[in-house]
Amino acid sequence: MDLLPAETSSEIVKKHRFRSLKMVDLNYDEVLSDVPYGADHGKLDNGLRYYVRLNSKPKMRAALALAVNVGSVLEDEEERGVAHIVEHLAFSATKKYTNHDIVKFLESIGAEFGACQNAVTSADETVYELFVPIDKPGLLSQAISVLAEFSSEIRVSAEDLDKERGAVMEEYRANRNANGRMQEAHWLLMMEGSKYAERLPIGLEKVIRTVSPEIVKRFYTKWYHLQNMAIIAVGDFSDTKSVVELIKTHFGSKVSATDYLETPRFLVPSHEEPRISCFVESEAAGSVVMISCKSPVDELRTVKDYRNLLVEAMFYHAMNQRFFKISRKKDPPYFSCSVAADVVVQPIKAYIMTSSCKEKGILNALESMLTEIARVRLHGFSERETSVARALMMSEIESAYLERDQVQSTSLREEYLHHFLRNEPVVGIEYEAQLQKTILPHISASEVSKYSENFRTTRSCVIKAIEPRAVATVDDLKAAVLKINSFEEDGNISPWDEDHIPEEIVTLKPNPGTLVQESEYSNIGATELILSNGIRVCYKCTDFLEDQVLFTGYAYGGLSELPESEYISCSMGSTVAGEIGVFGYRPSVLLDMLAGKRAEIGTKLGAYMRTFYGDCSPSDLETALQLVYQLFATVVVPGEEDIKIVMQMSEESINAQERDPYTVFANRVRELNYGNSYFFRPTRISDLRKVDPFKACEYYNKCFKDPSTFTVVIVGNIDPAIARPLILQYLGGIPRPSEPILQYNRDDLKGLPFTFPTTIIREVVRSPMVEAQCSVQLCFPVELKNEKMMEDIHFIGFLSKLLEAKIIQVLRFKHGQIYSAGVSVFLGGNKPSRVGNARGDISVNFSCDPGVALALVDLALDEILRLQEEGPSDADISTVLEIEQRAHENGLQENYWWLDRILLGYQSRIYSGDVGTSFAVQDDSRSDVRKTLTPVTAQLALQRIIPFPCKRQYTVVILMPQASRLRMLKSIVADPKVQAGFAGLIILGFCVWRYSRNSSKS
């Protein structure tokens, strides 16, 4: 069976398609070039390295970075956390800028705080990143000058430091949650015996609160040398030379340090005996097993080294396929399991396996993980498993090759960062594609299987079990390791039993439908087809990405139509049916059937709509549409074992949510703001007991049965000559039932029962916590009048950005009490009727010190009221308009944006059969609002859309730690302002696969 994607005639005739790409003559000893491909690369006299590359995706934008080979591992004991503090101070004040003027300047040109101006501090490095427009004179020069300020002109005064301590402290506190504690515990165990274990980037609370400006300045001047830095600029420039000249202008006059220190390297000791630990985390989302095996970082210098990387990647693909299949078998040992590897610190690479399992299932999960790795060592992967892995990788590199001229500038920026920071070659995607196309067919199953040796428990192995309640012990885990090792030594592990994999997704192709009506909408470049079975299909051909096609199909009528007694069962329809297989095959079987193809489809049952959505390669459009056909043709029937697995997973999920303080908090916000409506209520274990899986599947089957109720929008690199026959066959070929099924008029749908409180409500939710956390959500009711609906929809988008920016300015930049804040709008409770007002809410959320939460709520209310009474400034409006315009310009170059906009055109209340007109009205409305948005109109909109004054109607819910009984007794006789102390030392939110510290900037 050929597992590689099938060719189409249109692909063969195109010159640069992957299939016509020439092989290379392999010399495995050939050294990969250390000259970074595609970049104008060099070094200034003062030691600064630079990389400049032309790239037009997106247009008139530049992705910039200043990479500094300095991280927290360089800190002395009294400096623990200072590398991260310096990163914060950079955005606060420099020689040229003060009081976060850098942030304000960047936002004024459309570079939004957080999304387009950011930084990251890890153990080994610090990276400052900007993503800026360059369509106006001087913008690129100004942005580069900001990075130049970061390199040597960061101001470290007592005032600057005190202003930033609160934000850093809040970041520290926000990450002292269950996930952070678990990651930290595993990290400390992995790095034990090295300086890395003692130098988590977030640092120590004591240092954050008390470190002096002199110590911070000393660290900055000691390590921030131009010889330690590189600037990367990737963007839609006219040429590279002019950008290099700008870099020389802003950096060239800076003097290199005479007392420059080479950045030292720190070792992580190896160990033969596995380190085993049990970690009890009462707030954990579930039980987890993590196995990490450390190894020195592999050198990547030659073609042979590159081949080894490909073999390793094939191992992960093959292993993860096995793990997924096991998780879908009868009485599985875990719900999910995966394997990967990454460079966690400069000298060390970690091979990591992670599984999540049911409570009290730690030992079974660990034994299964170790058994599968041992099974591969004993018996290897089969030829089929290797072929599947090869096909997956061939599909991935083909996609990357086809889109080689459409890569985002931010992605290319990452390649050059790795070249500077990790000495990784940048050889160009065309050469990589040639190498992979040449090498992959010759990698054998035995080679791939040998990578299982990296997971031996004698190879610097760390095993950590995490449970919400203590069940397993260290001795239990050691016994499990010895048990499986003994089985392997005695050869008592049987070979892998492979499933039978069908050849075709659709065994009997449907008769194509016929075209009933065709319409062209030139203003959006889209074509609409109405087919003989009633399905409506709109497609738009784009060239944004060579290897992307997106689609969404929706039909009106969802869970709101059900009586409350059936809601719980039917809302589980996607979960139950998805576990069984909604495309005619079990998920584990379908996984192999789709090997080498890029076609993914999901479904959703919402309050008012049923939806399917997908993403595929143009060459796999037929496969994707076959899956859609199968969705409508399949009748899902639950089996006893299917029900058992789904209910067990659901129960574990609910238990985890009830342990999580933030979920408890979010549930209470919904209950309070939506009148305890059954649709917004959290699912409890008692609800789960009432679920009828047969009712769930019966409802799900009905949801995707009648094609005449669906509208499908397809956007991407579509060739109509190929796509239209496929649309007619697989979408037009879906049989229409003799009687309509779930056919609804959008204006007659039942609305969800929800009401926002009519008075002021302030409520504190107290939850048991290992460490004190505090989260705030401040909500206002929103009602958009029917007669001004189109205008106010756009106004509320602008106002949410305005409120977010102003609240961050007050609570963070002025008072230094939060790390970040968000403002969001929810209108999803409204039925999609074309008449009537729309209700919802606009919410402000942030986290903070529990002791100042109420004061910060009052400050936020004061600022919103000030905006209602006095209006924003001209500069505020200019910034909001610029940010929105830049986001709009980026969106125009993205398939996802066009898909969403066309869907909104169909679902708009002004739609009456012509999506082009609907789209144009919405676009004109946006333009009209932009033209009329002034401080006065923004002020009036704030008065009109949310209660005025804002202090007369709102809800605020605050998550607080639950005080202990002893503390509550003491508080009766003691000072009521006594603050609870924080437990613990430090936190680093490093991800499961990679340890790095992300800071959504300062």
N, C-alpha and C positions, 0 to 999 in steps of 0.2 A: 504494500500500500504506500503510495507516494504521499508523504506528509507535508511536502512543501506547497506553498500557495500556487494555485493553478494560474497559468498565464492567460491573458486575453489578447486578442489581435491588436488592440490599440496600444497595449504595453510593448509589444514586440517591435512595433515600427518606430517607437520613440527612441532617439539616440542614446539618451543617458539613463535608461532604465536599468535597474539592478541586474536583470537577467543578461543584459548585453555587456556588463562590466567585465573587463578582462581579469583573468587570474594573474597572480604574480609568481615569479620564479623564487622559490623559497630558499633562503640561506639563513638557517636558524642562528648562526653566529653573527649575523649582521646587526650592527648597533643602530638602534633607533635614534633618529636625529634629536639633538638637544636644542635645536633651534625651533622655537614654537611656531607651528604652521599658521600662516595667514596674518601674522602680526608684525608690525614694525616694532622691533624689540631692541633695546639697548640699555646703556647705563650712562648716567650723567657723571661729570667729574667728581661730584660730591658723594658718589656711591649709590644714589637712587636708581633703581631699575624701572623701566617702563615698558608697557605693552600697549600698542594701539592697533585696533583692527576696524576696518570698515564693515558695517553690517546694517542692512536697511529694514530689519524687522525688530521693533516697529519703526515706521517712518518718523524721521525728525525727532528721534529720542536717542539718548546715550546712557549706557550703564557704566558707571564709574566705581572704582574701588581704590582704597588705600589699604594695602596689606602690610601689617607690621608683625615681624617675627618675634613677637613678645607676648607671653601669656602668663597665667597665674603661677606656673611652676617656677618662675624666676623670683617670686616674692620671698622676702625674708619673713621671719615669724611675725614681726609687728606690722607687716605689710599685707597680711592675708585678706584679699579682697580689693586691694588697691588697683590692680590692673583693670578690673571692671569699673571701679570708681573713675579712673582716668577716662575711660570710654564714655561714661556719662557726662563728665565735665566738658568733653569736647563739644558737645552740642549746646552746652550751657553758656560758656564764655571763652573767648580767645582774645588775642591782641586786638583784632579788628572788631569783633562782635561781642556783645554783652547781653545778659538777660534773655537768653534763648533767641537772640535775633537771627541766628543761623536758621533755626526752625522756621521762624516767621518769613525770612527771605525765601527759603526753598518752597514753602507753601504758597507764597505770593506768585511764584512762577509755575505752580501746578504740581509740585512734588509733595505729595501728601505725607504728613507725619506718620511714621511707622511703615507704611507701604512703600514709599519711595525714598526715605531717608532712614537708615537703619545701621546697626552695628552688631558685631558678635565678638564676645571674648571667650576663648577656650583656654585649656591648660597651656597650649603651645603658641597661640597666636591671637591677634586682634585684627579684625577687618571692619573697615568703615565703608558703607555702600550708599551710593546715590543713584537714583534713576530720574533723569531730568529731561525736559524738552529742550531742543536746541534750534528751534525755528525762528528765534529772534536774535539779533546781534548781541553779542556779549554774554549770553546765558551760559555757554560752555566755559568760557573764560572765568566767569564768576564761580561756577560749580567747582572747577579745578582749584580755584583760589581757596575755597572752603577746605578742600582736602589738604592743601598746603598749610593752612592754619593748623589743622589737626596734627601735622607732622612735627611741628616745633613750637607752636604758639598757643597751646592750651593754657588758659589762665587758672591758677590754683590759689585763690585767695580764701581766707577764712569764710567770707560771706558766700562765695561761690560754692564752697564745700558744704556749708551748712544748708544752703538751699537745696542741694542735691541729695543729702543724706536721706531725707524722707522717701524720695522716689526709689533709691537703692534699697532702703529698708523694706519698702512695700514689695519690691520684687523678691527680696529674700523671703518675706513672710508668705507671699502668694505661692511660692514654690515649696513651702513646708507642708505640702499635702501628702496624701497617701502615695501617690505616684512618685513624687520627689523623694520621699523617705526610702521607698523600695529601691529606686535607682541608685541612691546614694549608698545604701547598705551593700548593694552588689558591687558598686564601683570600689568601695573601700576594701572589700574582700579581694577583688581582682588586682588592685594596685598595692596591696599590702607589701611593706618592705621597701617601697620607693617613695621619692619625694612627691610624686603625683598624688598619692593617697592623702597627703596633708595639704594639698593646694587646690582645693575646689575653687573655681573662679568666683563664685558668689561671695566667698570669704567668710569671716567670722562676724557675728553680730556685734561683738565688742569693738572690732576694728571699724566697722561701718559707722557705728555711733560716735566713736571717740578719736579716730585717727586724725593726726594734725596735718595742716596744709604742708608743713615742712617735709613730712614723710612722703606724702603723695608727690610733691614736687621732686623730691630726691629720686623716687622710682622713675618718674617721667623723664627726667634729664639723664638718668643713668642708662636707660634702655632705648628710649625713642631716638635712635640715630638713623640717618638716611641710609646708611649701609645695611640697616635691618628692614628696609622698606621697599615696596614696589607700588607703582600706580598703574592701574589698568583702566583703559578707556576703550569701550566697544560701542559703536553707534553709527548712525546714518550721517557720517561726515562726508564732506566733499573730497577730502584726501587725508592721508595720515600725517603728512609732513607738517601741515598747519597745526594739527593737534599736538605733535611733538614739540613744536615751537611754543605753544601755550604752556606745556609742561615745563619747558626750559625757562620760560618767563617767570612762572610762579615758584618753581623749585630750584632753578639753577643758581640763584644768588645765595641760597642757603649754604652755610659752611658745614662741611662734614666734621665730625667730632675728632679731636686729636687724642682723646682718652677713650676711644671706641673699644668696647668690650665684645669679644666674640660671644655669641649666645651659647651657653653651655648645653650639653645634652645629658639627660638623666636616664638611667637604666631602670628596667623593671625586672626583678629577679625571677628566674624560673623555679619550678618546684615539681618533683615527681609525684608526691602524694597529693591527691585532690583535696582542695579546701572545701569543706561542706558546712553549710549553715542553714538553720531554720529561722525564718523571720516572721513574727506575728504582727500583722497590720490590721487593726480592727476596722479600718475604713477601706480596706482593699476591695476592688471590684470583683475579686474572685480569687481562686487558688491558682498559683503560677509556679512553674518550674523553669529555672534558667540554668543552662549549662554553657559555660564559656571556656574555651581552650585558647591559651595565649601562645603567640609565636612571634619571632622577630619579623618585622615588615619585609615582605618580599621585594627584591630589587626588580625594577622594570627598566632594563637597558637594551635587551636584545629581542629579536623576533622570537626566540625560544621562550623568553620570559613572557612575551605577549601570548604565545600559544598556551603556556601554563595557566594564564589568567582565563583563557577560554575554556580550558578543561575544568577549572574550578567552577566557573559560572554554570557549565553544564551539570556539574554535580548538584549545585543548589537547585536548579530547575527539576532534576530528576528526583531529588530527595523530597522537595516540597510537594511534588505530585503524589508521592507515596503517602506523605503525612496527611494530605487532604483526603485521600481515599480512606485511610484508616479512620479519620474523624467522622466519616459518613457510614461506617460499618455498624453492625449490631453491637450495642453496648460499648461504645467507643471509649478508650482510655482518656481522651481529652476532646475538648470542643474544637480546638485549633492548635496547630503546631507548625513551626516554620524554622528554617535554618538560613543563615546568612553570615557574612563576615565584613569587617571594615577595620580601617586603621583608627584605633581609638585614641592613641597618643602617638607622637612621632616615632618612637622605637617599636611600638607593639601593634600587632594585628590580632584581633579576637575572632575566633570562629564561635558563633553563638547559636544555640538552639533554645527556643522558648515555646512553652505550651501553656494553655489555660485549660483548667479541668474543673470538674465538679468538686464541691467541698468534700473533704475526706478522700479525695482521689489522687493525692500527691504521689503516693508510692506507685500506683498503677501507671500514672503518666510517666514518671521517671523510668520505670522498667521498660515501658513501651518505647520511649525515645532511645534508650541505650540499646534495646534489642534491635531496632531497625537499623541503627548505624552498624551494629555487629553483624546483622544479616547481610548488609552490603559488603562488609569486609570478608565474610565467609563465602558468599555466593555471587556477589557483584550485581550490577544492574543488567537487566535483559537487553537484547538488541532493540526491542521495541521501545523500552523506556529511554534508551539512549537516542533513538531516532526522534522521539517526541521532544526531548530536550534540545536536540539539534535543530529541529524544525522551529521551535519557539525562538531560539536565538537567531536563526536565519531570518525569521519574520521581523524580529526587532531591529536587526542591522539593515534590512531592506527598507524599513520605514525610516530609519535615521538617514540612510543614503538618499532616499527620494526627497526628503525634506532638508537636505544639506544646505540649500540656499535660503531656507525659511526659518532657520534657528533663531530663537529669541536672543537678543544681545545679552540678557542676564545669564543665559545658559553658557554662552561663549566666555563671558566674564569669569565664570566658575572654573573653566578649563585653565585659564591663565593664572588664576589664583593658586590652583593646585600645582602648576608648573613652578611657580615661585616658592610656595610654602613647602611643597613635598617633593619637588624635583621630578614630577610626573611628566613624561613626554607628551607633547601635543603634536600629533602627526597628521591630523586632518581626517575628516570622516570618509573621504574617498579612499584614502590608503587603508584605513581601518576596514572599510567594506571589502576591499580587495583581499586583505589578509584573512578576514573571517570567511569570505566565500571560498578561499583557497584551502584554509586549514580545517574548518569545521567538518567537511565530509570525511576527513581522515582521522578524526579522533575516535578511538575505540571505546567500547563499553568497559573494558578492563582498566583503561587509563582513567576514565571518569570515576570508577569505583574506588580507585586507590586514594582518592581524596578523603575517603572516610577515615583514613589513618590520622588525620588532623584532629579527630574528635575522640581520641583515646583518653581515658581518664588519667593516664600517667603523664600527659603532656600539659603541664601547668594548668590543670583543670580546676575550675571553680563551679560548684553546684550550690544553688540557693533555692530553697523552697519558701514560698510566701503564702501564708494562709490567714484568713480573718480570725480564726480561732486555732489554737495550738492542737494539732492532732499528730502529725509526724514528728519524729525526733531525729537528731543527727545520727544516732545509732541505726535508726530505721533506714535512713538514706544510705549510710555506709553499707548496710547489709544488702540493700538493693543493688548497689554498684558491684559488690563482690559476687552476688548471685548471677548477674548477667555476664560478668567477666568469666565466671566459672562455666556457664552455659556455652560461651563462645570458645573457650579453651577446649571443652569436651566435644565441640561440634554439634551441640544439642539445639541448634536453631535451624529450622527448616527453610528452604528457599521461598521466595516471594511467589504468591499465587496470583497470576494475572487474570484480569477480567476479560471477557470477550467484548471487543469493541466493534460495533456496526460500522459499515463502510460509508453509508449515506445518512444525512440528517432527514431528508425527505425521500422516502422509499418510492412513493408514487407521486410524481409531480402533478400538481393540479392543472386543470384546464384554465388557460388565461382568461381574465375578464376582458371586457371591451370598454372603449372610451366613450363616455356619454357626452361629456362637455369639457372644453379646454379654454382656459383664460390666461392671458398674459398681463402681468403687472409690471410695466416697464420702470416705474419709479423705484421699485425694490429689486428689479432683476429676477423676478420669480415667475414660475409657471404653475398654474393650478389645474389638476385633473380631477374630474368626477367620474368614477368607474361604475360599471354595471351593477356591482353589489352594493352601491351606495357610499363606499368609502371615498373620502376627499383627500387628495394628496397634493401638497404644494412643495415644489423643489426649487432651490436656488443654487446655481453653479458658482463656485468661488475658486480662487487660486491662492488663498491665504496659506494653506498647508497642502502639500502634494499628496499626503497619505492620510487624510482625515475626511470622514463623512459622519455627520451627526444627524440624529433623527429623534423625534418625539411624536407619539400618537396619543391623543386624549379623547375622551368621551364624557359628556356631562352625565351626572348622576353617580352619587357615591354613598358613603356611609351615613350621611345625614338622612337619607331616605328610609333607613331601617328603624324599626321600633327599638327603644332602649334595651329591651330584653334580648335582642339579637345582636346588638352592637359589639359586645366583647368577643363573641365567637367569630363574627364576620371580619372584625378588624384584624384578627389573627390569620386571615386568609393568605396573605402574601408569605408570612412566615412558615405556615404549615405546608402550603403548596410548593414553596421554594425548596424546602427540604426534600420533598419527594421528587420534584423535577417537573417544571411547567412546560418544557419543550419536547416532551415525549420520551426523555431519557433521564436517568438519575444524574445528579450533578457530577459525580465522580466519573461516570462514563462519558458524559458530554465534554468534560475537561480534556480527555484524550482525543475525542472526535474533532475538537477544535484546534488541536496542536498545529502550529505553523500558520494558523489563520488569526487575523485580528478582527474579531467580531464579538462584542459584548452587549448584552441586553438585560435590562432590569425592569421591574414593574412596581407600581405604587397604587395603593387604594387610599384615596383622600376623602375629605368630607364631601366634596362636590364633584369630583372627577375620578375616573380611572385612567391610569397613564402607563404606557410603556415607553422606554427610551433606550437609546443605544449609540454606539460609537464603533466605527469599523474602518478598515482600509478600503479604498475604492475597488481594489482587486478582490475584496471579500464581501462586497455589497450583496452578492447573491446569497452567500452564507447567512448574512445578517437578516435578509428578508425571508429566507427559509425559516429562521428561528421565529420571526414574527408569525409566519404562517402556522408553524407548529404550536405557538402559543394559543392561537384560536382553535386549532384542531385537536389539542390534547384535552382529555378529560382526566383530571387529577383525582385519584381515589386514595385516601390514606390507609396505610397498613398499620397493624398494631405496633410494630417496632418503630415506624416513622413517628407515630404519635408519642411514643415513649421518649424518643430522643428530643423532639421539639419541646415537649412539656418540661423535660428536665433542663434543657438549655434556658427556657423562658423563666423557670423558677429560679435558677441560679442568677439570671439577669435581674430579676425583681429583688432578690435578696441583696444583691450587690448595690442596687440603687437605694435601698432602704438603709444601707450602711453608710452611704456617701452623703456627707452633710450638704454638699452643693445640690445634689438631686432633691433632697428633702426641701431645701430652700426654693429651688425652681418650681417644685410641685406646689408649694404654698403660694407662690406668686401667681401661678395659674389659677388655683382655686379661688384666690381672693379677687383677682381681676376679671374672671369670667363666670362669677356667680356659681362656682362649684358645678358647672355643666358637666354632664357625663362624658362629653367628648374630650374635655380638657383634663379630666381627673386621671391621676396616675393609676396604672393597673396594679392591683394587689394580688397576693397569693390567693385570697378568697375569690377574686374575679377569675383567676386562672382555673380554679376548680370548676367553674361554670362553663368553660369553653367546650363547645361541641365541635371536634375536628371535622366531622362529616358535614356539618352546617358550614364551617369555614371554607372547606373545599368546594362545596356546592355553590356558595356565593361567588367564590373566586372564578369558578368555571363560567358562571353567567357573565361576570364582568368582562371577560374577553371572549365573547362568542358572536356578537352581532357586529359585523364590520360597518354596517350602514350608520352606526352611531359615532364612528371615529373620524377624526381629522388628523392627518399625518403631515408633519413638516420635516423636510430633508434638506440639509445644508452642507455643502462641502465640495470636494473635487469630483464632481459628477460629470460623466460623459452621457448626455441624454440618449445618444444612440444605443448605449449599452444599458443604461438605467431604466429607460421607459419599458422595454420588454420585460425586464425583471419585475418592475412595479406591477405591470399588468398580470404577470403570471402568479406572483406570490402574495401580493396585496389584493389585486383584483380577483385572484383565484380563491380567496377565502369564501367559503359558502355562506350565503345569507340565509338565516333560518326562516322557516315559513311564517312564523309569527315574530314580531319585534321582541327583543329581549333587552330589558333595562334601557328603554328608549325614553328620554326625558326632554322636555322643553326647559331651557336654561332659566326662563322667567318663572317657572312653576316649581322650582326646587324648594325643598324645605330648608329654612335657615336654621343654623345651630342656635340653641337656646343659650345666650350668654348676655350678661349685663355687667357694666362697670359700676363700682360703688358710687353713689351720688354725694358722698361726704368725704372728708379727709380721714384717711386711715393710716396710722403709723403702727407697725407691728414688728416685734423682734422675734425671730425664730431661733430658739436655742437648741443646739445640737451637740451631742457628745463629740469631742474632738481630741485627738492625740496632741495636737498643737493648735494654738489659738489662730483662727481664721475669721475674717469678717468680709462679707460681701453685701453691697447695697444695690437695690433696684428701686428707682423712683419712676413712677408711671403716671401719665396723664391720659384721660380719655380723648379720643379724636373722633370727630364727626365731619365727614365731607359731604356737603350739600350736592344734590343731584345736578342742579343748574350750574355749579362751578366745579364739577368733578374733574374734568380734564386739566383745568388750570391748577387746582389744589393738589392733585396727585404730584405734579412737578414741583409745586411750592414746597410740599412736605419733604421732598427729597433734598432740596436746597437747605431747608430749615434744619433738618437733622444733622447735616454737615456743619452748619453754623453753630448749632448748640454744642456739638461734640468739640469743636475747636475752642469755643469760649469756655466751656467747663474745664477742659484740659489746661487752658491758660490760667484759670483762677485756682483750681485745686492742685495743679502740679507746679506750673511755672511761678505762680505768685506765693502759694502757701507751702509747696513742697511736700504734700501729704499723700499723693497717690502716684502710682506708676503710669497708669493709663486709664482712659474712660471710653465708653462706647455709647452711642445713641442709635437706637433701632426703632423702626416703625412696623407695626403688625396690623394688617388689614385682612388677614387670611380667614377670619371668621365669617366674612360676608359671603352670601350666596352670589353667584355670578349673574345676577339679574341685570337687565338693561335699564331698570328704573329704581328709584328709591335712593336714600342716602346710604353712605358707607360708614360703618363704625369700626373703631379699633383703638389702638393706643400707641403712644410714643414713649419709649422708656430710656432712662439714663442709668447706666450701671458702672460701678467701679468697686474695687476692693481697697481696704484701708486698715489702719490700726483700729481695733474695736473701741478704743477709748475716745476716738475723735469722730466716729461715724455720724452721730447725730449732728454735730457741729458742721461737718462737711455737707450733709443733706441741706442744712439751712443756707450754707454758702451757695450751693447749686441753685436752690430756689431763689435766693436773692439775685443771682446772675440772670436767671431766666426772666424774673420779674423786671429787672432793669432793662433787658432787651425788649420786653413788651411795652414798657413805659417810655423808654428813651430811644429805642432802636439801636441797631448795630452801627458801626462806623463805615465810612466809604471803603476803607482798607479791608474790613471784614468781608464786605460784599464782593469786592474785587477778588479776594483770595478764594472764596467759595465758588465764584463763577469760573475762575481759572482752573481749580481742581476738577470741577465738573466737566469743563471743556476738554481737558487733557484726558480724562477717563473716557469721554465720548469719542475722541479721536482714536484712542487705542482700541476701543470697542469696534469701531468701523472696520478694523483689520482682523477681526476675530470671528470664527464660525459660531462660537457659543453665543456671542452677542447677537448675531443675526438670527440665530435660531430662537433665542428668547424674544427678540423684538417682533418677529413674524408671528410667533405664538401669541404674544400680547395683542397683536393686531387682530387675530381671530377671536380672542377672548375679551377684547375691549367691549364695553357697553355700547359703543357707537358702531360696532360691526353689524352690517346688514347685508352681507353677501359679497362685498367687495373688499378684500383684505388690503389692496393697494390704497384705497381711500382711507380706510381705518388707520393704516400706518401713517399716511400723510397728515391726517388730522392730529395724531399724537405727536408727530415730529414738529408740526407747526405750533402746537401748544407749547412744546418745550422751548422753541425759539421765541415765542411771545413772552413766556415767563422770563427768559433770560434778558430780553430787551427791557422788560418792565421792573426787573428786580433792582430795587434801590433800598437804602436804609428805611425809607418810609413804607414802601410796599412790603418789605420783610417784616417790619414792625406790625403792620396791619394784619398780615397773614398769621403771625404768631398770636395775635389777639383773637383771630377768627377761628383758627384750627384747633388750638388747645384752650382750656378754660382761661378766661381773663377776669381778674388777675389769677395767675397760675396757682397761688396759695389757697384758693378757695375749694379746689377739688383735685385730689391726687391720692395715690397710695404710695407708701414707702415701706418696703420689707427689708429688714436687716438681719443677716445671718450672724449670729454671735455664738461663741463657745458656751457650752452649758457649765455653769459654775458647780463646783463640787459641794456636797452637803457641808463639809467643814468650812469651806470658804463662805458659804451663805450664812452660816451661824456666826462666823467672825465678823461678817459685814454688818451685822445688827449692832455690834458694840464698837466696831472700829471705823476708821475714816472711810466713808463710802467711795472716795476717789482712789483707793488703793488699787493698783493695776496688777493683774496677774502676770507673773513672769513667764518667759518663754522657755520651753525645754528644747534641748537639742543644740547642735553646734552649727552646722552648715548645710547648704543645699546646692545641688546643681541639677538643673533639669536636663540631664542628658538623655537622649532618646534610647530606645532599646538597642539599636544597632550602633549608635555612634555617640561618643561623649563630646558634646560641645555646648557652649552656653549662648543661647540666643537672647539678645536684648532688643526689644522693640523700642527704638531709641528715644532717648533722652530728650 
